[in-house]
């Protein structure tokens, strides 16, 4: 005869019901936290993958911030280049006027003064600061991009190229153009010229009372050609900047797509499958309540009840 | 004749009383841990070679010849063996969980990621003071997270060491008690006596011992027990003659692991909470070494980079972290301007950030975050793997326990039936006395 020990009955009932309670508890946790992983040891591999993906999420916030910074920088560059273009086209008008043979020397000197004041505008545009107070066209140099020495000559202080900013794994963009990149160009006569010195020289020549009419007209005409070449150089740079802004837009679309992909992965790796979990929970709860009900029934089944 | 009848009935009543007492004892101890169901062994008293004449009754009733303790030694050994395994696995799982939580909850991994993110943000504008401050704060949080991880690990370790040392003390107490008990059992020769209680105590002590360590038992004919520990060359813990050997624990000062000796000889344990604590501490020491290695690799990468670059004033950078190991990691920089983002020899406020980008690439080539993720993965998979083992061992132990309880435990229904049966037996014996008294009276009235 097998002896059914009372304490063994209670012990195994408690053991089984505790197990059921634990697993319903776990399912409930999964539903309420919408995460399959309460602890990383629930599924170590999934937890490690989740950590890597969450790290990528955090790192991508820097990419987003850098993308925005690059975009701001390039947009400002583009706007400033437009300003340059406007000034240069006004200078072209003035140069065209100065090339007019009917003007006398003093009229040309007056135009020269006007050009000289535009020159000052160009110099301050060339020294524009970006949002963080650095020279917009100075590359990675610090301080002003151009400084004027005692004799009034301009010197470029910046670096040869603008800084390159990483926008995520394998993606990067050059966040601006340096002064020499668009202010230096090859003049009509085939020599290397600088827009600022062209304007400065033109103004000086026209203002100089000793300049003859013929010399003034010749200077204005060659100035017009150089200004044309300079304007072309500016619009080339603007095209480059525009292309970079377009690249940034492409990059942010890619970043968004990657982030979406990652969150889908996160949901499938560590997220709760609501339908399956809820179904499993109701199944477990049915089993648990059956176990509890049958336990109460069997526990009441004792011969002692019939003793009187 | 009738006096015989009375004494026979009296012996029956006495036997029924004894059986009722045992039943009551069984019911009272139905849920006592370690209690083994008793039954009364009765035997008939009769004389075969009595000199009485033919036809005389030569039977003298019944007597209690002993109290039987219904324990199966094999099942008890099984329960102790599986209990050792479960106890070791439980201790190991909970200890490993503590280690895992210590590293995970310290937030080291996310602080490393945040630091790298801050560096990445700084590349957008290397001279920006708020971005620089952001990097310094991220580095501070990272250093503190490493400190917290180290401190939590250390406290998990010292907790295990204290538990192990308490376990050793308890084991020695139990061994002393068992030795005493052995002497009492060997001197107790009266079968009517409370030997069953002594044996219950003996088994309960053995059960407690098995929770602490994997013990081997050798029972003598007089029910005394010799307890040995250790695998290949067992060492005696408590002997049948009342002598004991002392279990001692030594803690390594360098890595906090523990080792045991029994009676002066080295002892290797494979079961029980003491073995579990030993394994936990070994894992903790490994985790600590790895964590220190990661912290040192990180500090060396950052400090080397700092000293090979120029800070915001153009001066050569100074080390960012001082100290060594996860616990000693301290932020040495006080301001964001001390970050050496520019290459060595740069002018003040240089926007050239090649030193910063080389730090980024050296951090990702050393793969600090990846190393940390690997450490956390190895810790959590150790917990997961041992939990599976623990669950299996628990089912085995639970089965063994239930089997023993089925064989040795009290069943209230059986006891209730016995109660009724022995009550009736007692009443019947009473009736016999009454009948014999009536018969005697009748004889007197003749």
Interface residues (C-beta under 8 A of the other chain):
Chain A: X2 X3 X4 X5 X6 X7 X8 X10 X11 X12 X15 X39 X40 X41 X42 X43 X44 X45 X47 X48 X51 X52 X54 X55 X58 X59 X61 X62 X63 X65 X66 X69 X70 X132 X134 X140 X141 X142 X159 X163 X165 X166 X302 X303 X304 X307
Chain B: X30 X31 X37 X97 X100 X101 X104 X109 X110 X113 X114 X116 X117 X118 X120 X121 X123 X124 X125 X127 X128 X347 X348 X349 X350 X351 X352 X353 X357 X369 X373 X374 X376 X377 X380 X381 X383 X384 X387 X398 X401 X402 X405 X406 X407 X408 X409 X410 X411 X412 X413 X414 X416 X417 X419 X420
